[in-house]
């Protein structure tokens, strides 16, 4: 399928087609989705969802001025939707199957299990946030962006990002605390 992407004359050159956008940005979309979902199968689903949504749009898509930022943000939001829809189901991290960890004994299996459990809990708690808060939290803690980079990507003021991030952290801590108390 050939989908034409629009670009403004003053903007940096944009991919001419959806196929070209996929070739250039598929890795960014997959990696963002994987860091949020913690699951390569879910990340692949997010990758397909993002580009399928673009392909089925009725009108030409304007990715100007920054196609990477647009697609990254779409990946973050789609990945958060996957985590929200997952509920409490268990996912397995790809790190459990990475080549460099095979054949190596874990010195403290209990600590490793606890780390994985906390990562899954963090993802679920972040998915319970509102759309903007979840996006900001994910960009900060799953993607490693600083507040200035988040503000630039979302087109928001850096101080607003700081306030929203602080509130999101407080809600996530509360969610995790409730879970840990119930577990004891």
C-alpha positions as CSV (number, residue, x, y, z in Angstrom):
1,X,0.0,0.0,0.0
2,X,1.3,3.4,-0.9
3,X,0.4,6.2,1.5
4,X,1.7,9.7,0.9
5,X,3.0,11.6,3.8
6,X,2.8,15.4,3.8
7,X,5.6,17.7,4.7
8,X,5.9,21.5,5.1
9,X,8.5,23.1,2.8
10,X,10.5,24.6,5.8
11,X,10.6,21.3,7.7
12,X,13.4,18.8,7.5
13,X,12.9,16.2,4.7
14,X,10.3,13.7,5.6
15,X,9.8,10.1,4.5
16,X,7.9,10.2,1.2
17,X,5.8,7.1,1.9
18,X,4.6,5.0,4.8
19,X,6.9,2.2,3.6
20,X,9.9,4.6,3.9
21,X,8.7,5.8,7.3
22,X,8.5,2.2,8.5
23,X,12.0,1.5,7.3
24,X,13.4,4.5,9.0
25,X,11.5,4.5,12.3
26,X,10.4,0.9,13.0
27,X,13.2,0.3,15.4
28,X,12.3,3.4,17.4
29,X,8.7,2.4,17.6
30,X,9.5,-1.2,18.7
31,X,12.0,-0.1,21.3
32,X,9.7,2.4,22.9
33,X,6.9,-0.2,23.0
34,X,9.2,-2.9,24.4
35,X,10.5,-0.6,27.2
36,X,6.9,0.1,28.2
37,X,5.3,-3.4,27.8
38,X,8.4,-5.4,28.8
39,X,7.3,-8.0,26.2
40,X,8.6,-8.4,22.7
41,X,5.4,-9.9,21.4
42,X,3.4,-6.9,22.7
43,X,6.0,-4.6,21.3
44,X,5.6,-6.2,17.8
45,X,1.8,-5.8,18.2
46,X,2.3,-2.1,19.0
47,X,4.6,-1.6,16.0
48,X,2.0,-3.2,13.7
49,X,-0.8,-1.2,15.3
50,X,1.0,2.2,14.9
51,X,1.7,1.7,11.2
52,X,-1.7,0.0,10.5
53,X,-3.4,3.1,12.0
54,X,-1.4,5.3,9.7
55,X,-2.1,3.1,6.7
56,X,-5.9,3.1,7.2
57,X,-6.3,6.8,7.7
58,X,-8.5,8.4,5.1
59,X,-6.5,11.6,4.7
60,X,-2.8,12.2,4.1
61,X,-0.8,12.2,7.3
62,X,1.2,15.3,8.2
63,X,4.3,14.1,10.2
64,X,5.9,17.6,10.1
65,X,8.1,18.8,11.7
66,X,9.3,15.6,13.4
67,X,8.2,12.2,12.2
68,X,10.3,10.4,14.8
69,X,8.7,12.3,17.7
70,X,5.2,11.7,16.2
71,X,5.8,7.9,15.8
72,X,7.5,7.6,19.2
73,X,4.6,9.3,20.9
74,X,2.2,7.0,19.0
75,X,4.2,4.0,20.2
76,X,4.2,5.1,23.8
77,X,0.4,5.6,23.8
78,X,-0.3,2.3,22.0
79,X,2.0,0.5,24.4
80,X,0.2,2.0,27.4
81,X,-3.1,0.8,25.9
82,X,-1.6,-2.7,25.7
83,X,-0.5,-2.6,29.4
84,X,-3.9,-1.3,30.5
85,X,-5.7,-4.0,28.6
86,X,-3.4,-6.7,30.0
87,X,-4.9,-6.3,33.5
88,X,-3.0,-8.5,35.9
89,X,-1.7,-11.1,33.4
90,X,1.9,-12.1,33.7
91,X,4.3,-11.2,31.0
92,X,7.8,-12.6,30.6
93,X,10.7,-10.2,30.0
94,X,13.0,-10.8,27.0
95,X,15.9,-10.4,29.5
96,X,15.1,-13.8,30.8
97,X,16.1,-15.2,27.4
98,X,18.9,-13.0,26.4
99,X,22.0,-14.9,25.1
100,X,24.4,-13.4,27.6
101,X,22.3,-14.5,30.5
102,X,22.0,-18.2,29.3
103,X,24.2,-20.6,31.2
104,X,24.9,-18.0,33.8
105,X,23.6,-18.8,37.3
106,X,21.7,-16.1,39.1
107,X,23.4,-15.5,42.4
108,X,20.2,-14.5,44.1
109,X,17.1,-15.9,42.3
110,X,14.8,-14.4,44.9
111,X,16.2,-10.9,44.3
112,X,15.9,-11.4,40.5
113,X,12.3,-12.6,40.9
114,X,11.5,-9.6,43.0
115,X,13.1,-7.2,40.5
116,X,10.9,-8.7,37.7
117,X,7.8,-8.6,39.8
118,X,8.4,-4.9,40.6
119,X,9.0,-4.0,37.0
120,X,5.7,-5.6,36.0
121,X,4.0,-3.8,38.9
122,X,5.5,-0.5,37.9
123,X,4.2,-1.0,34.3
124,X,0.7,-1.8,35.6
125,X,0.7,1.2,38.0
126,X,1.8,3.6,35.2
127,X,-0.9,2.2,32.9
128,X,-3.5,3.3,35.5
129,X,-2.5,6.9,35.2
130,X,-4.4,9.3,32.9
131,X,-3.2,9.4,29.3
132,X,-0.9,12.5,29.6
133,X,0.5,11.5,33.0
134,X,1.1,8.0,31.8
135,X,2.9,9.3,28.7
136,X,5.1,11.7,30.7
137,X,5.9,9.0,33.3
138,X,6.8,6.5,30.5
139,X,9.0,8.9,28.7
140,X,10.8,9.7,31.9
141,X,11.2,6.3,33.5
142,X,10.9,3.8,30.7
143,X,12.5,5.9,27.9
144,X,15.0,7.9,30.0
145,X,14.0,11.4,28.7
146,X,14.7,14.4,30.9
147,X,12.0,17.0,31.6
148,X,13.3,19.3,28.9
149,X,13.2,16.6,26.3
150,X,9.7,15.5,27.3
151,X,8.5,19.1,27.1
152,X,9.9,19.5,23.6
153,X,8.4,16.2,22.4
154,X,5.0,16.9,23.8
155,X,5.0,20.7,23.1
156,X,4.5,21.6,26.7
157,X,6.2,23.8,29.2
158,X,9.0,22.3,31.2
159,X,7.5,23.4,34.6
160,X,4.1,21.8,33.7
161,X,6.0,18.6,32.9
162,X,7.7,18.7,36.3
163,X,4.4,19.2,38.1
164,X,2.6,16.4,36.2
165,X,5.6,14.1,36.6
166,X,5.7,14.7,40.3
167,X,1.9,13.9,40.6
168,X,2.3,10.8,38.5
169,X,5.2,9.5,40.6
170,X,3.1,10.0,43.8
171,X,0.2,8.1,42.3
172,X,2.5,5.3,41.1
173,X,4.1,5.0,44.5
174,X,0.7,4.9,46.1
175,X,-0.5,2.1,43.7
176,X,2.7,0.1,44.4
177,X,2.3,0.6,48.1
178,X,-1.3,-0.6,48.1
179,X,-0.2,-3.7,46.2
180,X,2.7,-4.5,48.5
181,X,0.5,-4.0,51.6
182,X,-2.1,-6.4,50.3
183,X,0.6,-9.0,49.5
184,X,1.8,-9.0,53.1
